[in-house]
Amino acid sequence: MPATILIVDDDDGVRSMLKLAFEAHGYEVESAASAGQAKSLLASHSYDAVLTDMRMESDTAGYDVVRAAAAQPHPPPTVILTAYPLLAQQWREAGADAVLQKPVQMMGLLELMDKLVARGKPAS
């Protein structure tokens, strides 16, 4: 069964591009256009990973997504994408596993997500 990723971004074009890239890479993808929508999905679904933009409804909405993911019974790895540099302390304190600055190289993002998903899965 393919890993399921939640992509959160308020930009329709970015969200669609990321969805297509991850699906072509073998992931099942759900997406949300806001932190609020993502929190609702996280409350009712489980994901193998979460990829979120930082600035949506607010400058720190991505942290809300990270915290909601961390509150899950089996927290998925989370990655923040941002066009604005973040201090390492801030995103680590919020519980994110990684932060990448836009524009991001797609192969690097896919490789990072593969590693995080593999790390999050129990050994079989």
Secondary structure, DSSP 8 states (H G I E B T S, - for coil): ---EEEEE-S-HHHHHHHHHHHHHTT-EEEEESSHHHHHHHHHH---SEEEEES-SSSTTHHHHHHHHHHTSSS---EEEEESS---HHHHHHHT-SEEEESS--HHHHHHHHHHHHHHHS---
